[in-house]
């Protein structure tokens, strides 16, 4: 297994474990010399779902794989089904 430097993963694309594009790694959060979380710049199509936010911090425990891309657990993301159900109830 090859250990990557943090500078090597900045800018890498991030996908959910179900294969959906999420964004790109923008920054790492460190706590006591360990990776605590990753700040991800979200794709423009997700910004509306996230209330216009340009980025989110995903705790490192939700990262499933790091290589040429990042794979994160979809459970770390806000549920889109709830928003869709609420909007359909209003119609």
SEFI-569233 format. One record per atom (N, C-alpha, C, CB): atom name; chain; z, x, y. Coordinates in steps of 0.001 Angstrom, whole numbers, always signed. Atoms other than C-alpha are relative to their C-alpha. Glycine has a CB too. Example, Ala and Ser with C-alpha at 12.3 -4.5 7.8 and 13.67 -1.06 7.14 Angstrom:
BEGIN
r atomo: N, cadena: A, c3: +0, c1: +890, c2: -1190
r atomo: CA, cadena: A, c3: +7800, c1: +12300, c2: -4500
r atomo: C, cadena: A, c3: +0, c1: +900, c2: +1200
r atomo: CB, cadena: A, c3: +1246, c1: -992, c2: +27
r atomo: N, cadena: A, c3: -60, c1: -820, c2: -1190
r atomo: CA, cadena: A, c3: +7140, c1: +13670, c2: -1060
r atomo: C, cadena: A, c3: +730, c1: -770, c2: +1090
r atomo: CB, cadena: A, c3: -1415, c1: +414, c2: +462
REM end
This chain:
BEGIN
r atomo: N, cadena: A, c3: +0, c1: +840, c2: -1172
r atomo: CA, cadena: A, c3: +0, c1: +0, c2: +0
r atomo: C, cadena: A, c3: +0, c1: +891, c2: +1243
r atomo: CB, cadena: A, c3: +1217, c1: -959, c2: -6
r atomo: N, cadena: A, c3: +93, c1: -757, c2: -1233
r atomo: CA, cadena: A, c3: -977, c1: +1354, c2: +3400
r atomo: C, cadena: A, c3: +775, c1: -715, c2: +1096
r atomo: CB, cadena: A, c3: -1469, c1: +200, c2: +411
r atomo: N, cadena: A, c3: -785, c1: +571, c2: -1088
r atomo: CA, cadena: A, c3: +1456, c1: +780, c2: +6263
r atomo: C, cadena: A, c3: -831, c1: +81, c2: +1271
r atomo: CB, cadena: A, c3: +1368, c1: +740, c2: +170
r atomo: N, cadena: A, c3: +765, c1: +32, c2: -1246
r atomo: CA, cadena: A, c3: -231, c1: -278, c2: +9507
r atomo: C, cadena: A, c3: +914, c1: +255, c2: +1189
r atomo: CB, cadena: A, c3: -721, c1: -1350, c2: +162
r atomo: N, cadena: A, c3: -711, c1: -160, c2: -1259
r atomo: CA, cadena: A, c3: +837, c1: +772, c2: +12969
r atomo: C, cadena: A, c3: -162, c1: -1289, c2: +790
r atomo: CB, cadena: A, c3: -528, c1: +1234, c2: +806
r atomo: N, cadena: A, c3: +68, c1: +1216, c2: -800
r atomo: CA, cadena: A, c3: +1577, c1: -2030, c2: +15393
r atomo: C, cadena: A, c3: -1251, c1: -13, c2: +860
r atomo: CB, cadena: A, c3: +1241, c1: -134, c2: +875
r atomo: N, cadena: A, c3: +1190, c1: -41, c2: -849
r atomo: CA, cadena: A, c3: -1244, c1: -859, c2: +17646
r atomo: C, cadena: A, c3: -1271, c1: -326, c2: -774
r atomo: CB, cadena: A, c3: -132, c1: +1366, c2: +644
r atomo: N, cadena: A, c3: +1171, c1: +318, c2: +820
r atomo: CA, cadena: A, c3: -3673, c1: -1332, c2: +14733
r atomo: C, cadena: A, c3: -175, c1: -1498, c2: -211
r atomo: CB, cadena: A, c3: +106, c1: +690, c2: -1342
r atomo: N, cadena: A, c3: +103, c1: +1434, c2: +272
r atomo: CA, cadena: A, c3: -2895, c1: -5043, c2: +14402
r atomo: C, cadena: A, c3: -147, c1: -842, c2: +1267
r atomo: CB, cadena: A, c3: +1213, c1: -459, c2: -766
r atomo: N, cadena: A, c3: +179, c1: +755, c2: -1238
r atomo: CA, cadena: A, c3: -2985, c1: -6051, c2: +18068
r atomo: C, cadena: A, c3: -1466, c1: -399, c2: +129
r atomo: CB, cadena: A, c3: +460, c1: +832, c2: +1238
r atomo: N, cadena: A, c3: +1356, c1: +522, c2: -128
r atomo: CA, cadena: A, c3: -6032, c1: -8243, c2: +18632
r atomo: C, cadena: A, c3: -587, c1: -555, c2: -1289
r atomo: CB, cadena: A, c3: -887, c1: +1065, c2: +510
r atomo: N, cadena: A, c3: +503, c1: +524, c2: +1283
r atomo: CA, cadena: A, c3: -6423, c1: -9141, c2: +14934
r atomo: C, cadena: A, c3: -12, c1: -1526, c2: +27
r atomo: CB, cadena: A, c3: +870, c1: +511, c2: -1188
r atomo: N, cadena: A, c3: +95, c1: +1455, c2: +80
r atomo: CA, cadena: A, c3: -7492, c1: -12719, c2: +14215
r atomo: C, cadena: A, c3: +1073, c1: -537, c2: -934
r atomo: CB, cadena: A, c3: -1402, c1: -434, c2: -480
r atomo: N, cadena: A, c3: -1063, c1: +644, c2: +763
r atomo: CA, cadena: A, c3: -4866, c1: -15097, c2: +12842
r atomo: C, cadena: A, c3: -527, c1: -1314, c2: -570
r atomo: CB, cadena: A, c3: +1259, c1: -244, c2: +887
r atomo: N, cadena: A, c3: +390, c1: +1227, c2: +697
r atomo: CA, cadena: A, c3: -5562, c1: -17827, c2: +10280
r atomo: C, cadena: A, c3: +1221, c1: -580, c2: -696
r atomo: CB, cadena: A, c3: -1145, c1: +270, c2: -1024
r atomo: N, cadena: A, c3: -1066, c1: +617, c2: +773
r atomo: CA, cadena: A, c3: -3293, c1: -20338, c2: +8597
r atomo: C, cadena: A, c3: -297, c1: +202, c2: -1480
r atomo: CB, cadena: A, c3: +144, c1: -1512, c2: +342
r atomo: N, cadena: A, c3: +200, c1: -163, c2: +1438
r atomo: CA, cadena: A, c3: -2797, c1: -20222, c2: +4843
r atomo: C, cadena: A, c3: -941, c1: -1055, c2: -577
r atomo: CB, cadena: A, c3: +1332, c1: -58, c2: -716
r atomo: N, cadena: A, c3: +993, c1: +977, c2: +445
r atomo: CA, cadena: A, c3: -5106, c1: -23244, c2: +4629
r atomo: C, cadena: A, c3: -1392, c1: +336, c2: +530
r atomo: CB, cadena: A, c3: +402, c1: -1404, c2: +446
r atomo: N, cadena: A, c3: +1307, c1: -492, c2: -429
r atomo: CA, cadena: A, c3: -7934, c1: -21266, c2: +6277
r atomo: C, cadena: A, c3: -430, c1: -378, c2: +1400
r atomo: CB, cadena: A, c3: -1007, c1: -476, c2: -925
r atomo: N, cadena: A, c3: +344, c1: +394, c2: -1363
r atomo: CA, cadena: A, c3: -7832, c1: -22672, c2: +9830
r atomo: C, cadena: A, c3: +226, c1: +1158, c2: +960
r atomo: CB, cadena: A, c3: +823, c1: -1222, c2: +436
r atomo: N, cadena: A, c3: -166, c1: -1031, c2: -1019
r atomo: CA, cadena: A, c3: -8408, c1: -20269, c2: +12735
r atomo: C, cadena: A, c3: +1106, c1: -436, c2: +947
r atomo: CB, cadena: A, c3: -1331, c1: +257, c2: +774
r atomo: N, cadena: A, c3: -1116, c1: +318, c2: -889
r atomo: CA, cadena: A, c3: -5282, c1: -20097, c2: +14907
r atomo: C, cadena: A, c3: -60, c1: +769, c2: +1314
r atomo: CB, cadena: A, c3: +1309, c1: +290, c2: -694
r atomo: N, cadena: A, c3: +30, c1: -784, c2: -1226
r atomo: CA, cadena: A, c3: -5737, c1: -17274, c2: +17427
r atomo: C, cadena: A, c3: -96, c1: +1481, c2: -293
r atomo: CB, cadena: A, c3: +1226, c1: -282, c2: +837
r atomo: N, cadena: A, c3: +29, c1: -1455, c2: +154
r atomo: CA, cadena: A, c3: -5257, c1: -13524, c2: +17864
r atomo: C, cadena: A, c3: +1362, c1: +578, c2: +373
r atomo: CB, cadena: A, c3: -1122, c1: +630, c2: +876
r atomo: N, cadena: A, c3: -1278, c1: -676, c2: -271
r atomo: CA, cadena: A, c3: -2244, c1: -11191, c2: +17832
r atomo: C, cadena: A, c3: -59, c1: +610, c2: +1388
r atomo: CB, cadena: A, c3: +307, c1: +1097, c2: -1074
r atomo: N, cadena: A, c3: -40, c1: -497, c2: -1365
r atomo: CA, cadena: A, c3: -1262, c1: -10426, c2: +21406
r atomo: C, cadena: A, c3: +1115, c1: +1033, c2: +201
r atomo: CB, cadena: A, c3: +184, c1: -1160, c2: +966
r atomo: N, cadena: A, c3: -1156, c1: -870, c2: -214
r atomo: CA, cadena: A, c3: +2140, c1: -8740, c2: +21133
r atomo: C, cadena: A, c3: +965, c1: -145, c2: -1173
r atomo: CB, cadena: A, c3: +710, c1: -337, c2: +1342
r atomo: N, cadena: A, c3: -1023, c1: +56, c2: +1042
r atomo: CA, cadena: A, c3: +4970, c1: -7949, c2: +18744
r atomo: C, cadena: A, c3: +1370, c1: -33, c2: +671
r atomo: CB, cadena: A, c3: -118, c1: +1218, c2: -981
r atomo: N, cadena: A, c3: -1384, c1: +30, c2: -467
r atomo: CA, cadena: A, c3: +8644, c1: -8780, c2: +19312
r atomo: C, cadena: A, c3: +846, c1: +793, c2: -985
r atomo: CB, cadena: A, c3: +529, c1: -1470, c2: +145
r atomo: N, cadena: A, c3: -858, c1: -831, c2: +837
r atomo: CA, cadena: A, c3: +11075, c1: -6164, c2: +18002
r atomo: C, cadena: A, c3: +1455, c1: -303, c2: +285
r atomo: CB, cadena: A, c3: -289, c1: +1488, c2: +226
r atomo: N, cadena: A, c3: -1440, c1: +158, c2: -134
r atomo: CA, cadena: A, c3: +14790, c1: -6540, c2: +17376
r atomo: C, cadena: A, c3: +648, c1: +1001, c2: -943
r atomo: CB, cadena: A, c3: +458, c1: -1472, c2: -313
r atomo: N, cadena: A, c3: -663, c1: -1050, c2: +779
r atomo: CA, cadena: A, c3: +16870, c1: -3575, c2: +16214
r atomo: C, cadena: A, c3: -993, c1: +755, c2: -890
r atomo: CB, cadena: A, c3: +1116, c1: -607, c2: -861
r atomo: N, cadena: A, c3: +1050, c1: -780, c2: +669
r atomo: CA, cadena: A, c3: +13722, c1: -1626, c2: +15241
r atomo: C, cadena: A, c3: -657, c1: -714, c2: -1176
r atomo: CB, cadena: A, c3: +571, c1: +1292, c2: -479
r atomo: N, cadena: A, c3: +682, c1: +788, c2: +1018
r atomo: CA, cadena: A, c3: +12443, c1: -4451, c2: +13022
r atomo: C, cadena: A, c3: -854, c1: -1046, c2: +696
r atomo: CB, cadena: A, c3: +1015, c1: -666, c2: -978
r atomo: N, cadena: A, c3: +865, c1: +1028, c2: -568
r atomo: CA, cadena: A, c3: +9643, c1: -6910, c2: +13635
r atomo: C, cadena: A, c3: +701, c1: -1345, c2: -125
r atomo: CB, cadena: A, c3: -1390, c1: -25, c2: -707
r atomo: N, cadena: A, c3: -668, c1: +1297, c2: -45
r atomo: CA, cadena: A, c3: +11205, c1: -10198, c2: +14691
r atomo: C, cadena: A, c3: -1023, c1: -1134, c2: +54
r atomo: CB, cadena: A, c3: +944, c1: -76, c2: +1211
r atomo: N, cadena: A, c3: +1006, c1: +1046, c2: -138
r atomo: CA, cadena: A, c3: +8087, c1: -12171, c2: +15614
r atomo: C, cadena: A, c3: -1272, c1: +546, c2: +606
r atomo: CB, cadena: A, c3: +530, c1: -1143, c2: +847
r atomo: N, cadena: A, c3: +1313, c1: -367, c2: -528
r atomo: CA, cadena: A, c3: +4491, c1: -12101, c2: +16748
r atomo: C, cadena: A, c3: -421, c1: -1014, c2: +1049
r atomo: CB, cadena: A, c3: -1054, c1: +84, c2: -1135
r atomo: N, cadena: A, c3: +552, c1: +907, c2: -1007
r atomo: CA, cadena: A, c3: +3099, c1: -13532, c2: +19978
r atomo: C, cadena: A, c3: -1489, c1: -110, c2: -265
r atomo: CB, cadena: A, c3: +288, c1: +504, c2: +1468
r atomo: N, cadena: A, c3: +1395, c1: +255, c2: +346
r atomo: CA, cadena: A, c3: -230, c1: -15130, c2: +19204
r atomo: C, cadena: A, c3: -650, c1: -780, c2: +1129
r atomo: CB, cadena: A, c3: -117, c1: -771, c2: -1344
r atomo: N, cadena: A, c3: +806, c1: +714, c2: -994
r atomo: CA, cadena: A, c3: -2793, c1: -16109, c2: +21812
r atomo: C, cadena: A, c3: -823, c1: -1021, c2: -769
r atomo: CB, cadena: A, c3: -925, c1: +985, c2: +843
r atomo: N, cadena: A, c3: +647, c1: +1047, c2: +782
r atomo: CA, cadena: A, c3: -4003, c1: -19463, c2: +20503
r atomo: C, cadena: A, c3: -1435, c1: -216, c2: +450
r atomo: CB, cadena: A, c3: +781, c1: -1302, c2: +108
r atomo: N, cadena: A, c3: +1380, c1: +346, c2: -311
r atomo: CA, cadena: A, c3: -7632, c1: -20490, c2: +20318
r atomo: C, cadena: A, c3: -31, c1: -1200, c2: +932
r atomo: CB, cadena: A, c3: -795, c1: -293, c2: -1287
r atomo: N, cadena: A, c3: +99, c1: +1055, c2: -1007
r atomo: CA, cadena: A, c3: -8844, c1: -22876, c2: +23014
r atomo: C, cadena: A, c3: +102, c1: -1400, c2: -593
r atomo: CB, cadena: A, c3: -1298, c1: +132, c2: +750
r atomo: N, cadena: A, c3: -70, c1: +1333, c2: +620
r atomo: CA, cadena: A, c3: -9155, c1: -25802, c2: +20578
r atomo: C, cadena: A, c3: +1431, c1: -395, c2: -361
r atomo: CB, cadena: A, c3: -870, c1: -41, c2: -1251
r atomo: N, cadena: A, c3: -1402, c1: +301, c2: +320
r atomo: CA, cadena: A, c3: -5439, c1: -25532, c2: +19721
r atomo: C, cadena: A, c3: +871, c1: -139, c2: +1239
r atomo: CB, cadena: A, c3: +569, c1: +1078, c2: -890
r atomo: N, cadena: A, c3: -813, c1: +48, c2: -1215
r atomo: CA, cadena: A, c3: -4222, c1: -25223, c2: +23303
r atomo: C, cadena: A, c3: +347, c1: -1437, c2: +372
r atomo: CB, cadena: A, c3: -733, c1: +680, c2: +1160
r atomo: N, cadena: A, c3: -282, c1: +1399, c2: -324
r atomo: CA, cadena: A, c3: -4505, c1: -29003, c2: +23789
r atomo: C, cadena: A, c3: +1056, c1: -578, c2: -931
r atomo: CB, cadena: A, c3: -1279, c1: -833, c2: -77
r atomo: N, cadena: A, c3: -991, c1: +476, c2: +967
r atomo: CA, cadena: A, c3: -2493, c1: -29676, c2: +20614
r atomo: C, cadena: A, c3: +1386, c1: +539, c2: +351
r atomo: CB, cadena: A, c3: -392, c1: +421, c2: -1435
r atomo: N, cadena: A, c3: -1276, c1: -647, c2: -332
r atomo: CA, cadena: A, c3: +207, c1: -27287, c2: +21837
r atomo: C, cadena: A, c3: +419, c1: -256, c2: +1444
r atomo: CB, cadena: A, c3: -94, c1: +1499, c2: -245
r atomo: N, cadena: A, c3: -398, c1: +356, c2: -1360
r atomo: CA, cadena: A, c3: +503, c1: -28941, c2: +25248
r atomo: C, cadena: A, c3: -510, c1: +950, c2: +1059
r atomo: CB, cadena: A, c3: +1475, c1: -64, c2: +85
r atomo: N, cadena: A, c3: +579, c1: -916, c2: -973
r atomo: CA, cadena: A, c3: -1718, c1: -26438, c2: +27051
r atomo: C, cadena: A, c3: +533, c1: +1414, c2: -70
r atomo: CB, cadena: A, c3: +221, c1: -523, c2: +1352
r atomo: N, cadena: A, c3: -560, c1: -1357, c2: +133
r atomo: CA, cadena: A, c3: +246, c1: -23393, c2: +25903
r atomo: C, cadena: A, c3: -1102, c1: +983, c2: -369
r atomo: CB, cadena: A, c3: +1129, c1: +32, c2: -1068
r atomo: N, cadena: A, c3: +986, c1: -1033, c2: +311
r atomo: CA, cadena: A, c3: -1793, c1: -20203, c2: +25818
r atomo: C, cadena: A, c3: +416, c1: +864, c2: -1167
r atomo: CB, cadena: A, c3: -238, c1: +865, c2: +1202
r atomo: N, cadena: A, c3: -480, c1: -822, c2: +1105
r atomo: CA, cadena: A, c3: +375, c1: -18598, c2: +23199
r atomo: C, cadena: A, c3: +1275, c1: -553, c2: -596
r atomo: CB, cadena: A, c3: +224, c1: +1420, c2: +458
r atomo: N, cadena: A, c3: -1229, c1: +384, c2: +690
r atomo: CA, cadena: A, c3: +3174, c1: -19077, c2: +20716
r atomo: C, cadena: A, c3: +585, c1: +1233, c2: -664
r atomo: CB, cadena: A, c3: -263, c1: -1126, c2: -1046
r atomo: N, cadena: A, c3: -649, c1: -1073, c2: +752
r atomo: CA, cadena: A, c3: +5696, c1: -16817, c2: +19025
r atomo: C, cadena: A, c3: +293, c1: -540, c2: -1390
r atomo: CB, cadena: A, c3: +1316, c1: +504, c2: +714
r atomo: N, cadena: A, c3: -217, c1: +371, c2: +1390
r atomo: CA, cadena: A, c3: +5684, c1: -17032, c2: +15250
r atomo: C, cadena: A, c3: +979, c1: +1013, c2: -599
r atomo: CB, cadena: A, c3: -1357, c1: -41, c2: -806
r atomo: N, cadena: A, c3: -929, c1: -936, c2: +647
r atomo: CA, cadena: A, c3: +8721, c1: -15536, c2: +13450
r atomo: C, cadena: A, c3: -697, c1: +761, c2: -1131
r atomo: CB, cadena: A, c3: +1235, c1: -754, c2: -547
r atomo: N, cadena: A, c3: +640, c1: -855, c2: +1002
r atomo: CA, cadena: A, c3: +7759, c1: -12682, c2: +11141
r atomo: C, cadena: A, c3: +107, c1: -566, c2: -1413
r atomo: CB, cadena: A, c3: +613, c1: +1380, c2: +36
r atomo: N, cadena: A, c3: -173, c1: +566, c2: +1339
r atomo: CA, cadena: A, c3: +9069, c1: -14585, c2: +8107
r atomo: C, cadena: A, c3: -1128, c1: -951, c2: -382
r atomo: CB, cadena: A, c3: +1325, c1: -728, c2: -85
r atomo: N, cadena: A, c3: +1106, c1: +908, c2: +290
r atomo: CA, cadena: A, c3: +6062, c1: -16950, c2: +8413
r atomo: C, cadena: A, c3: -1332, c1: +732, c2: -194
r atomo: CB, cadena: A, c3: -134, c1: -1011, c2: +1116
r atomo: N, cadena: A, c3: +1209, c1: -787, c2: +238
r atomo: CA, cadena: A, c3: +3517, c1: -14118, c2: +8136
r atomo: C, cadena: A, c3: -130, c1: +230, c2: -1499
r atomo: CB, cadena: A, c3: +40, c1: +1361, c2: +778
r atomo: N, cadena: A, c3: +229, c1: -116, c2: +1444
r atomo: CA, cadena: A, c3: +2023, c1: -14160, c2: +4635
r atomo: C, cadena: A, c3: -765, c1: +1264, c2: -355
r atomo: CB, cadena: A, c3: -757, c1: -1214, c2: -510
r atomo: N, cadena: A, c3: +794, c1: -1193, c2: +305
r atomo: CA, cadena: A, c3: -447, c1: -11253, c2: +4847
r atomo: C, cadena: A, c3: -482, c1: +646, c2: +1289
r atomo: CB, cadena: A, c3: -1202, c1: -353, c2: -905
r atomo: N, cadena: A, c3: +530, c1: -776, c2: -1116
r atomo: CA, cadena: A, c3: -1540, c1: -8498, c2: +7221
r atomo: C, cadena: A, c3: -1001, c1: +992, c2: -565
r atomo: CB, cadena: A, c3: +1139, c1: +730, c2: +792
r atomo: N, cadena: A, c3: +1047, c1: -945, c2: +394
r atomo: CA, cadena: A, c3: -4816, c1: -6673, c2: +6715
r atomo: C, cadena: A, c3: -1036, c1: +0, c2: +1110
r atomo: CB, cadena: A, c3: -646, c1: -379, c2: -1395
r atomo: N, cadena: A, c3: +1018, c1: +125, c2: -1036
r atomo: CA, cadena: A, c3: -8101, c1: -7150, c2: +8534
r atomo: C, cadena: A, c3: +247, c1: -1239, c2: +847
r atomo: CB, cadena: A, c3: -1399, c1: -52, c2: -624
r atomo: N, cadena: A, c3: -426, c1: +1204, c2: -704
r atomo: CA, cadena: A, c3: -6698, c1: -10549, c2: +9528
r atomo: C, cadena: A, c3: +1470, c1: -252, c2: -315
r atomo: CB, cadena: A, c3: -877, c1: -1229, c2: -398
r atomo: N, cadena: A, c3: -1354, c1: +471, c2: +272
r atomo: CA, cadena: A, c3: -3243, c1: -12154, c2: +9716
r atomo: C, cadena: A, c3: -113, c1: -1359, c2: -658
r atomo: CB, cadena: A, c3: +865, c1: -69, c2: +1305
r atomo: N, cadena: A, c3: -97, c1: +1333, c2: +579
r atomo: CA, cadena: A, c3: -2416, c1: -15113, c2: +7515
r atomo: C, cadena: A, c3: +1433, c1: -462, c2: +194
r atomo: CB, cadena: A, c3: -413, c1: -11, c2: -1521
r atomo: N, cadena: A, c3: -1330, c1: +547, c2: -243
r atomo: CA, cadena: A, c3: +492, c1: -17276, c2: +8594
r atomo: C, cadena: A, c3: +171, c1: -1314, c2: -749
r atomo: CB, cadena: A, c3: +239, c1: -205, c2: +1505
r atomo: N, cadena: A, c3: -334, c1: +1237, c2: +677
r atomo: CA, cadena: A, c3: +2235, c1: -20171, c2: +6897
r atomo: C, cadena: A, c3: -231, c1: -1160, c2: +957
r atomo: CB, cadena: A, c3: +1463, c1: +21, c2: -510
r atomo: N, cadena: A, c3: +305, c1: +1155, c2: -852
r atomo: CA, cadena: A, c3: +934, c1: -23470, c2: +8285
r atomo: C, cadena: A, c3: +1260, c1: -774, c2: +370
r atomo: CB, cadena: A, c3: -990, c1: -928, c2: -702
r atomo: N, cadena: A, c3: -1257, c1: +689, c2: -284
r atomo: CA, cadena: A, c3: +4509, c1: -24831, c2: +8146
r atomo: C, cadena: A, c3: +646, c1: +495, c2: +1297
r atomo: CB, cadena: A, c3: +969, c1: +184, c2: -1161
r atomo: N, cadena: A, c3: -554, c1: -548, c2: -1236
r atomo: CA, cadena: A, c3: +5307, c1: -22627, c2: +11169
r atomo: C, cadena: A, c3: -568, c1: -694, c2: +1232
r atomo: CB, cadena: A, c3: -272, c1: +1494, c2: +79
r atomo: N, cadena: A, c3: +686, c1: +630, c2: -1123
r atomo: CA, cadena: A, c3: +3005, c1: -24736, c2: +13353
r atomo: C, cadena: A, c3: +469, c1: -1425, c2: +211
r atomo: CB, cadena: A, c3: -1498, c1: +22, c2: -218
r atomo: N, cadena: A, c3: -345, c1: +1407, c2: -246
r atomo: CA, cadena: A, c3: +3687, c1: -28053, c2: +15058
r atomo: C, cadena: A, c3: -909, c1: -916, c2: -811
r atomo: CB, cadena: A, c3: -109, c1: -337, c2: +1507
r atomo: N, cadena: A, c3: +763, c1: +943, c2: +822
r atomo: CA, cadena: A, c3: +2538, c1: -31020, c2: +12978
r atomo: C, cadena: A, c3: -1003, c1: -760, c2: +844
r atomo: CB, cadena: A, c3: +937, c1: -980, c2: -710
r atomo: N, cadena: A, c3: +1051, c1: +727, c2: -703
r atomo: CA, cadena: A, c3: -796, c1: -32426, c2: +14147
r atomo: C, cadena: A, c3: -58, c1: -1450, c2: -465
r atomo: CB, cadena: A, c3: -1357, c1: +680, c2: -213
r atomo: N, cadena: A, c3: +58, c1: +1369, c2: +514
r atomo: CA, cadena: A, c3: -475, c1: -35523, c2: +11944
r atomo: C, cadena: A, c3: +867, c1: -939, c2: +839
r atomo: CB, cadena: A, c3: +449, c1: -38, c2: -1468
r atomo: N, cadena: A, c3: -893, c1: +836, c2: -798
r atomo: CA, cadena: A, c3: +2435, c1: -36836, c2: +14030
r atomo: C, cadena: A, c3: -673, c1: -389, c2: +1307
r atomo: CB, cadena: A, c3: +1327, c1: +727, c2: +277
r atomo: N, cadena: A, c3: +671, c1: +285, c2: -1255
r atomo: CA, cadena: A, c3: +459, c1: -36528, c2: +17262
r atomo: C, cadena: A, c3: -1144, c1: -992, c2: -210
r atomo: CB, cadena: A, c3: -523, c1: +1293, c2: +629
r atomo: N, cadena: A, c3: +1119, c1: +885, c2: +262
r atomo: CA, cadena: A, c3: -2555, c1: -38264, c2: +15692
r atomo: C, cadena: A, c3: +493, c1: -1414, c2: -308
r atomo: CB, cadena: A, c3: -844, c1: +539, c2: -1160
r atomo: N, cadena: A, c3: -538, c1: +1311, c2: +329
r atomo: CA, cadena: A, c3: -440, c1: -41134, c2: +14316
r atomo: C, cadena: A, c3: +514, c1: -693, c2: +1250
r atomo: CB, cadena: A, c3: +1115, c1: +120, c2: -1037
r atomo: N, cadena: A, c3: -530, c1: +590, c2: -1228
r atomo: CA, cadena: A, c3: +1294, c1: -41679, c2: +17656
r atomo: C, cadena: A, c3: -1113, c1: -475, c2: +912
r atomo: CB, cadena: A, c3: +877, c1: +999, c2: +735
r atomo: N, cadena: A, c3: +1095, c1: +383, c2: -876
r atomo: CA, cadena: A, c3: -1999, c1: -41758, c2: +19567
r atomo: C, cadena: A, c3: -749, c1: -1201, c2: -562
r atomo: CB, cadena: A, c3: -956, c1: +1173, c2: +203
r atomo: N, cadena: A, c3: +684, c1: +1162, c2: +578
r atomo: CA, cadena: A, c3: -3546, c1: -44251, c2: +17096
r atomo: C, cadena: A, c3: +844, c1: -1255, c2: +142
r atomo: CB, cadena: A, c3: -326, c1: +246, c2: -1478
r atomo: N, cadena: A, c3: -876, c1: +1152, c2: -190
r atomo: CA, cadena: A, c3: -488, c1: -46535, c2: +17456
r atomo: C, cadena: A, c3: -126, c1: -570, c2: +1408
r atomo: CB, cadena: A, c3: +1448, c1: +385, c2: -278
r atomo: N, cadena: A, c3: +120, c1: +449, c2: -1374
r atomo: CA, cadena: A, c3: -1087, c1: -46700, c2: +21190
r atomo: C, cadena: A, c3: -1283, c1: -776, c2: +263
r atomo: CB, cadena: A, c3: +73, c1: +1174, c2: +920
r atomo: N, cadena: A, c3: +1285, c1: +669, c2: -211
r atomo: CA, cadena: A, c3: -4637, c1: -48040, c2: +20769
r atomo: C, cadena: A, c3: +15, c1: -1430, c2: -399
r atomo: CB, cadena: A, c3: -1069, c1: +690, c2: -741
REM end
